[in-house]
């Protein structure tokens, strides 16, 4: 049966973060050729919890009036913590009668609501596609250590229960595919690298290029992303004309990173920008960098690579999870060993010694073949027919 009607339930701008932007770009592509229903979030956390953990944030610089044709279509009904909203969503989906419903997955907090939604959709013979940003969460959640084992076991159990309710999955890496196959008997899985983000060119320039060779670490700063390892690598480059900008909101102990900078005398070689960087500001950071670095300890995929490629910037990534899947080694970037400052520093030196490589051309060829929103939409449509 040809798919004509599609529903996508998820975060959309002005919510901050890569998930919102991913949903927005995908929705725009789906909307070109299908009848669509987009259900957004009314609230993500209840008020008190939002206040305590400060994650329910919106981009104050994002103007929904910039795309009224799209945002007027979005029905903000869903709150993962509110069962009454789940019934509202199912009622709205029932009236629309889609051929498939797309549920982006990245966070075990969604498990109770997704279990209800998928079970209800199954009763109505509506197929659900889980769009994986990761399967299991990264192991850097700051729970009390005494409870870590119990909480992780419970989280993994809930994740598996959600995934077993459907058999249709879009993944961004072989690592995610293997994780699903480890507990799901008969999944239908399609791999699609994270499509490239395109941003406006009228960006606000940064104050100045600080050195001959400028490095960028970008995005929410979490322990698994390995900024501390990159800072140690910078200490190995004390005599090189390199400068690192680390831009993104810190989650956890910022002092750890500041101590590494102070200990190694890096204050003139590293600039920390502790804030969420809006879409209007992104261009300055990426355009004025020579290499974007992802020194992750773990990870399955990353929208940072997609953003870097959108600005035709090469990447230095560690050999973990699905990060190497999105890199054509020594053509669109370079792959280093994880948790190894020396390997990272050697990777940075390699870029400095190979400036004549046509990274922009290589990135263009690679992304046009592997990382488009058209191919992601096509994979979602085709997966039901597998």
VEXGU-950721 format. One record per residue (C-alpha): residue number from 1; residue in three letters; y, z, x. Coordinates in steps of 0.05 Angstrom, whole numbers, plus 5000, padded with zeros to 4 digits. Each point is the difference from the previous one (the first is absolute). Last residue first. Layout:
N
   nuza   nuke      v      w      u
    NUM    ALA      Y      Z      X
...
END
This chain:
386
   nuza   nuke      v      w      u
    386    UNK   4916   5077   5208
    385    UNK   5040   4976   4939
    384    UNK   5040   5064   4992
    383    UNK   5020   4994   5073
    382    UNK   5033   4933   4989
    381    UNK   5063   5024   4966
    380    UNK   5012   5056   5049
    379    UNK   4986   4953   5058
    378    UNK   5051   4950   4973
    377    UNK   5054   5053   4994
    376    UNK   4987   5020   5072
    375    UNK   5001   4927   5023
    374    UNK   5067   4988   4967
    373    UNK   5028   5064   5029
    372    UNK   4988   4971   5069
    371    UNK   4967   5031   5062
    370    UNK   4942   4958   5028
    369    UNK   5018   4927   5012
    368    UNK   5076   5004   4994
    367    UNK   4997   5066   5037
    366    UNK   4964   4972   5061
    365    UNK   5042   4937   5008
    364    UNK   5066   5037   4992
    363    UNK   4978   5056   5046
    362    UNK   4981   4950   5054
    361    UNK   5068   4965   4994
    360    UNK   5038   5066   5004
    359    UNK   4957   5024   5059
    358    UNK   5015   4938   5042
    357    UNK   4979   5032   5066
    356    UNK   5057   4998   5051
    355    UNK   5012   5075   4996
    354    UNK   4933   5012   5035
    353    UNK   5016   5052   5053
    352    UNK   5038   5047   4953
    351    UNK   4945   4993   4949
    350    UNK   4947   5019   5051
    349    UNK   5043   5059   5022
    348    UNK   4997   5027   4928
    347    UNK   4925   4992   4999
    346    UNK   4994   5037   5067
    345    UNK   5041   5057   4969
    344    UNK   4954   5001   4940
    343    UNK   4937   5002   5044
    342    UNK   5031   5056   5041
    341    UNK   5017   5040   4938
    340    UNK   4928   4998   4975
    339    UNK   4986   5030   4932
    338    UNK   4976   4932   4976
    337    UNK   4987   4941   5048
    336    UNK   5049   4943   4998
    335    UNK   5002   4935   4961
    334    UNK   5055   4949   5012
    333    UNK   5042   4957   4954
    332    UNK   5005   4933   4964
    331    UNK   4970   4960   5057
    330    UNK   4973   5049   5051
    329    UNK   4949   5025   4949
    328    UNK   5004   4967   4932
    327    UNK   5018   5063   4962
    326    UNK   4987   5016   4926
    325    UNK   4927   5019   5008
    324    UNK   5019   5043   5060
    323    UNK   5033   5050   4953
    322    UNK   4939   5007   4955
    321    UNK   4974   5066   5025
    320    UNK   5021   5016   5072
    319    UNK   5013   4958   5061
    318    UNK   5072   5020   5011
    317    UNK   5057   4954   4982
    316    UNK   5055   4965   5039
    315    UNK   5036   4952   4953
    314    UNK   5037   4934   5006
    313    UNK   5065   4989   4961
    312    UNK   5008   4940   4954
    311    UNK   5044   5041   4952
    310    UNK   4948   4993   4945
    309    UNK   4948   5013   5055
    308    UNK   5031   5069   5011
    307    UNK   4999   5014   4926
    306    UNK   4927   4980   4993
    305    UNK   4982   5042   5061
    304    UNK   5037   5059   4969
    303    UNK   4962   4990   4935
    302    UNK   4940   5031   5035
    301    UNK   4924   4997   4996
    300    UNK   4940   5047   5008
    299    UNK   5029   5056   5041
    298    UNK   4984   5047   5056
    297    UNK   5032   5027   5064
    296    UNK   5057   4951   4991
    295    UNK   5045   4974   5056
    294    UNK   5033   4948   4954
    293    UNK   5054   4967   5043
    292    UNK   5050   4947   4980
    291    UNK   5022   4956   5058
    290    UNK   5067   4968   5019
    289    UNK   5044   5039   4953
    288    UNK   5069   4980   4975
    287    UNK   4975   4962   4939
    286    UNK   4953   5056   4981
    285    UNK   5049   5058   4999
    284    UNK   5059   4963   4972
    283    UNK   4959   4966   4947
    282    UNK   4974   5066   4970
    281    UNK   5068   5024   4978
    280    UNK   5006   4967   4931
    279    UNK   4926   5013   4987
    278    UNK   5013   5075   5008
    277    UNK   4982   5041   5061
    276    UNK   4975   5069   4979
    275    UNK   5028   5049   5050
    274    UNK   4988   5032   5068
    273    UNK   5030   4949   5048
    272    UNK   4975   5018   5070
    271    UNK   5027   4962   5061
    270    UNK   4959   4998   5064
    269    UNK   5018   4978   5071
    268    UNK   5062   5043   5012
    267    UNK   4966   5064   4974
    266    UNK   4936   4985   5037
    265    UNK   5000   5056   5051
    264    UNK   4925   5011   4995
    263    UNK   5002   5071   4973
    262    UNK   5060   4985   4955
    261    UNK   4968   4940   4967
    260    UNK   4933   5036   4993
    259    UNK   5036   5060   4970
    258    UNK   5036   4955   4950
    257    UNK   4933   4972   4977
    256    UNK   4969   5068   4986
    255    UNK   5065   5024   4969
    254    UNK   4991   4950   4943
    253    UNK   4942   5041   4973
    252    UNK   4976   4970   4935
    251    UNK   5021   4937   4963
    250    UNK   5058   4966   5035
    249    UNK   5040   4946   4965
    248    UNK   5005   4935   5038
    247    UNK   5030   4966   5061
    246    UNK   4974   5008   5071
    245    UNK   5042   4958   5046
    244    UNK   4973   4990   5069
    243    UNK   5038   4974   5061
    242    UNK   4971   4963   5060
    241    UNK   5030   4982   5067
    240    UNK   4940   5026   5040
    239    UNK   5004   5058   5050
    238    UNK   4979   5054   4950
    237    UNK   4945   4957   4972
    236    UNK   4943   5051   5003
    235    UNK   5044   5049   4961
    234    UNK   5004   4947   4946
    233    UNK   4925   5004   4994
    232    UNK   5006   5075   4985
    231    UNK   5050   4981   4945
    230    UNK   4949   4950   4973
    229    UNK   4947   5054   4997
    228    UNK   5048   5046   4962
    227    UNK   5014   4943   4951
    226    UNK   4925   4999   4984
    225    UNK   4998   4975   4928
    224    UNK   4947   5052   4982
    223    UNK   5052   5056   5007
    222    UNK   5048   4971   4948
    221    UNK   5067   4967   5010
    220    UNK   5018   4957   4939
    219    UNK   5018   4931   5026
    218    UNK   5020   4964   5064
    217    UNK   4986   5005   5074
    216    UNK   5044   4948   5034
    215    UNK   5006   4977   5072
    214    UNK   5060   4968   5035
    213    UNK   4998   4964   5066
    212    UNK   5063   4986   5040
    211    UNK   5028   5067   4976
    210    UNK   5042   5033   4946
    209    UNK   5013   4941   4955
    208    UNK   5062   5022   4963
    207    UNK   5027   5036   4939
    206    UNK   4947   4974   4953
    205    UNK   5015   4937   4961
    204    UNK   5004   5003   4924
    203    UNK   4953   4947   4972
    202    UNK   5019   4935   4966
    201    UNK   4932   4969   5014
    200    UNK   4968   5025   4936
    199    UNK   4929   5025   5004
    198    UNK   4933   4965   4997
    197    UNK   4937   5042   5002
    196    UNK   4937   4969   5026
    195    UNK   4935   5008   4962
    194    UNK   4952   5058   5017
    193    UNK   4936   4965   5021
    192    UNK   4955   4982   4943
    191    UNK   4927   5018   4998
    190    UNK   4961   4990   4936
    189    UNK   4948   5049   4975
    188    UNK   4950   4999   4944
    187    UNK   4965   5067   5003
    186    UNK   4926   5011   4987
    185    UNK   4975   5066   5027
    184    UNK   5064   5038   5016
    183    UNK   4995   5057   5051
    182    UNK   5004   4971   5071
    181    UNK   5019   4931   4972
    180    UNK   5068   5027   4982
    179    UNK   5013   5026   5071
    178    UNK   4974   4935   5030
    177    UNK   5050   4960   4959
    176    UNK   5057   5045   5021
    175    UNK   4983   4989   5074
    174    UNK   4994   4925   4989
    173    UNK   5073   5000   4981
    172    UNK   5051   4990   4945
    171    UNK   4955   5014   4941
    170    UNK   4998   4972   4929
    169    UNK   4947   5032   4957
    168    UNK   4960   4986   4937
    167    UNK   4939   5043   4984
    166    UNK   5029   5053   4954
    165    UNK   4986   5072   4982
    164    UNK   4967   5011   5068
    163    UNK   5068   4997   5033
    162    UNK   5027   5058   4960
    161    UNK   4939   5044   5012
    160    UNK   5002   4984   5075
    159    UNK   5073   5022   5004
    158    UNK   4984   5065   4963
    157    UNK   4943   5017   5048
    156    UNK   5044   4983   5061
    155    UNK   5054   5047   4974
    154    UNK   4951   5056   4986
    153    UNK   4970   4994   5070
    152    UNK   5070   4997   5031
    151    UNK   5021   5063   4962
    150    UNK   4938   5039   5020
    149    UNK   5005   4981   5073
    148    UNK   5075   5012   5005
    147    UNK   5000   5068   4965
    146    UNK   5000   5044   5062
    145    UNK   5049   4951   5032
    144    UNK   5054   5015   4949
    143    UNK   5019   4931   4974
    142    UNK   5046   4957   5042
    141    UNK   4972   4931   4983
    140    UNK   4987   4962   5065
    139    UNK   4932   4969   4989
    138    UNK   5020   4933   4970
    137    UNK   4978   4992   4929
    136    UNK   4935   4965   4981
    135    UNK   5002   4930   4971
    134    UNK   5065   4971   5027
    133    UNK   5052   4954   4971
    132    UNK   4945   4978   4953
    131    UNK   5014   4958   4938
    130    UNK   4949   5023   4949
    129    UNK   4985   4945   4949
    128    UNK   4984   5024   4930
    127    UNK   4964   4958   4948
    126    UNK   5016   5009   4926
    125    UNK   4938   5007   4956
    124    UNK   5037   5050   4954
    123    UNK   4954   5057   5020
    122    UNK   5010   4979   5073
    121    UNK   5075   5007   4991
    120    UNK   4992   5072   4975
    119    UNK   4955   5018   5059
    118    UNK   5048   4967   5049
    117    UNK   5060   5037   4971
    116    UNK   4966   5068   4998
    115    UNK   4973   4996   5070
    114    UNK   5067   4973   5023
    113    UNK   5037   5060   4972
    112    UNK   4953   5050   5034
    111    UNK   5000   4961   5066
    110    UNK   5074   4987   5011
    109    UNK   5009   5061   5045
    108    UNK   4947   4968   5044
    107    UNK   5053   4952   5028
    106    UNK   5002   4927   5019
    105    UNK   4975   4958   4942
    104    UNK   5035   4944   4964
    103    UNK   4972   4990   4930
    102    UNK   4997   4928   4975
    101    UNK   4979   4988   4928
    100    UNK   4961   4938   4981
     99    UNK   4993   4952   4941
     98    UNK   5058   5034   4965
     97    UNK   5001   5022   4927
     96    UNK   5075   5014   4993
     95    UNK   4991   5048   4942
     94    UNK   4945   5037   5036
     93    UNK   5042   5004   5064
     92    UNK   5055   5035   4961
     91    UNK   4951   5048   4967
     90    UNK   4966   5014   5067
     89    UNK   5068   5015   5032
     88    UNK   5021   5046   4944
     87    UNK   4933   5036   5004
     86    UNK   5011   5011   5074
     85    UNK   5070   5026   4986
     84    UNK   4971   5056   4959
     83    UNK   4955   5018   5059
     82    UNK   5061   5017   5043
     81    UNK   4987   5009   5075
     80    UNK   4996   4925   5017
     79    UNK   5064   4984   4961
     78    UNK   4999   4931   4970
     77    UNK   5048   4971   4948
     76    UNK   5053   4961   5038
     75    UNK   4995   4932   4966
     74    UNK   5020   4945   5049
     73    UNK   5025   4937   4966
     72    UNK   5074   5017   5007
     71    UNK   4985   5010   5074
     70    UNK   4980   4927   5009
     69    UNK   5055   4961   4967
     68    UNK   5050   5052   5022
     67    UNK   4989   4985   5074
     66    UNK   5061   5025   5038
     65    UNK   5016   5045   4941
     64    UNK   4944   5045   5027
     63    UNK   5048   5020   5055
     62    UNK   4967   5032   5060
     61    UNK   5048   5041   5043
     60    UNK   4979   5066   4968
     59    UNK   4928   4988   5020
     58    UNK   4960   5047   4958
     57    UNK   4962   5062   5019
     56    UNK   4941   5038   4970
     55    UNK   4977   5026   5067
     54    UNK   5040   5064   5007
     53    UNK   4940   5047   5006
     52    UNK   5029   5061   4964
     51    UNK   5050   4964   4955
     50    UNK   4950   4948   4978
     49    UNK   4950   5055   4985
     48    UNK   5051   5035   4956
     47    UNK   5019   4937   4963
     46    UNK   4930   4973   4986
     45    UNK   4980   4945   5049
     44    UNK   5002   4924   4994
     43    UNK   5047   4993   4941
     42    UNK   5009   4944   4949
     41    UNK   4959   4955   5045
     40    UNK   4996   4925   4987
     39    UNK   4959   4957   4954
     38    UNK   5005   4926   5012
     37    UNK   4970   4953   4947
     36    UNK   4990   4927   5019
     35    UNK   4987   4931   4971
     34    UNK   4982   4960   5061
     33    UNK   5026   4947   5048
     32    UNK   5065   5025   5030
     31    UNK   4991   5072   4978
     30    UNK   4943   5010   5048
     29    UNK   5046   4986   5059
     28    UNK   5055   5047   4976
     27    UNK   4948   5053   4987
     26    UNK   4973   4994   5071
     25    UNK   5070   5008   5030
     24    UNK   5016   5060   4956
     23    UNK   4933   5034   5011
     22    UNK   5007   4993   5076
     21    UNK   5072   5027   4997
     20    UNK   4978   5061   4962
     19    UNK   4940   5013   5045
     18    UNK   5043   4992   5063
     17    UNK   5046   5058   4986
     16    UNK   5056   5022   4955
     15    UNK   5000   4999   4924
     14    UNK   5058   4954   4979
     13    UNK   4955   4960   4998
     12    UNK   4932   4996   4968
     11    UNK   4942   5049   4998
     10    UNK   4937   4979   4964
      9    UNK   4963   4968   4942
      8    UNK   4990   4924   5003
      7    UNK   4976   4963   4938
      6    UNK   4976   4928   5001
      5    UNK   4991   4948   4945
      4    UNK   4974   4930   5012
      3    UNK   4936   5007   5039
      2    UNK   4954   4941   4990
      1    UNK   4932   5019   4973
END
